[in-house]
């Protein structure tokens, strides 16, 4: 038997680094309407404890307003 929980979920806390890069990505897409993807340097700590190589590039895709996917390119 499965039950459904209708309690509202609390937002998962993320790091200040993730908050900063997410906000910067949001602003970039706001300033470039109609452009669905861009690349930028990776920021240390934006992927949590995962180690991102120095000089890595992040491709940011906006799949819908306010919904973005980030991918690291080495």
C-alpha positions as CSV (number, residue, x, y, z in Angstrom):
1,X,0.0,0.0,0.0
2,X,1.3,3.4,-0.9
3,X,0.3,6.7,0.6
4,X,0.6,10.1,-0.7
5,X,1.9,13.0,1.4
6,X,0.3,16.3,0.5
7,X,2.6,18.3,2.8
8,X,4.4,21.1,1.1
9,X,8.1,20.4,0.6
10,X,10.7,22.7,2.0
11,X,13.3,24.0,-0.5
12,X,16.5,22.1,-0.3
13,X,19.2,24.4,1.0
14,X,22.1,24.9,-1.5
15,X,25.4,26.6,-1.2
16,X,26.0,30.3,-1.6
17,X,28.1,29.5,-4.7
18,X,25.2,27.6,-6.3
19,X,22.9,30.5,-5.5
20,X,25.3,33.0,-7.0
21,X,25.9,31.2,-10.3
22,X,22.2,30.3,-10.7
23,X,21.3,34.0,-10.3
24,X,24.1,35.0,-12.7
25,X,22.7,32.5,-15.2
26,X,19.2,33.8,-14.7
27,X,20.3,37.4,-15.4
28,X,22.3,36.3,-18.5
29,X,19.2,34.7,-20.0
30,X,17.1,37.7,-19.0
31,X,19.5,39.9,-20.9
32,X,19.6,37.6,-23.9
33,X,16.0,36.7,-24.7
34,X,15.5,34.0,-27.2
35,X,19.0,32.5,-26.7
36,X,18.6,29.0,-25.3
37,X,22.2,28.2,-24.4
38,X,25.5,29.8,-23.5
39,X,28.9,28.8,-22.2
40,X,30.9,30.2,-19.2
41,X,33.8,29.3,-17.1
42,X,33.0,26.8,-14.3
43,X,32.9,28.2,-10.8
44,X,34.6,26.2,-8.0
45,X,31.9,24.7,-5.7
46,X,28.9,25.1,-8.1
47,X,28.6,21.3,-8.4
48,X,29.0,20.7,-4.6
49,X,31.9,18.5,-3.6
50,X,32.4,17.2,-7.2
51,X,35.8,18.2,-8.4
52,X,35.7,20.3,-11.6
53,X,39.0,20.5,-13.5
54,X,40.6,23.9,-13.7
55,X,39.7,25.6,-17.0
56,X,36.4,23.6,-17.3
57,X,33.6,25.2,-19.2
58,X,29.9,25.0,-18.2
59,X,27.2,24.9,-20.9
60,X,24.0,26.3,-19.5
61,X,20.7,25.4,-21.3
62,X,17.5,27.2,-20.6
63,X,14.8,24.6,-21.2
64,X,12.0,26.9,-20.0
65,X,11.9,30.3,-18.3
66,X,13.4,29.8,-14.9
67,X,14.4,26.2,-15.7
68,X,18.1,25.6,-16.6
69,X,20.4,22.6,-17.0
70,X,24.2,23.0,-16.5
71,X,26.7,20.6,-18.1
72,X,30.5,20.6,-17.5
73,X,32.8,20.4,-20.5
74,X,36.4,19.5,-19.8
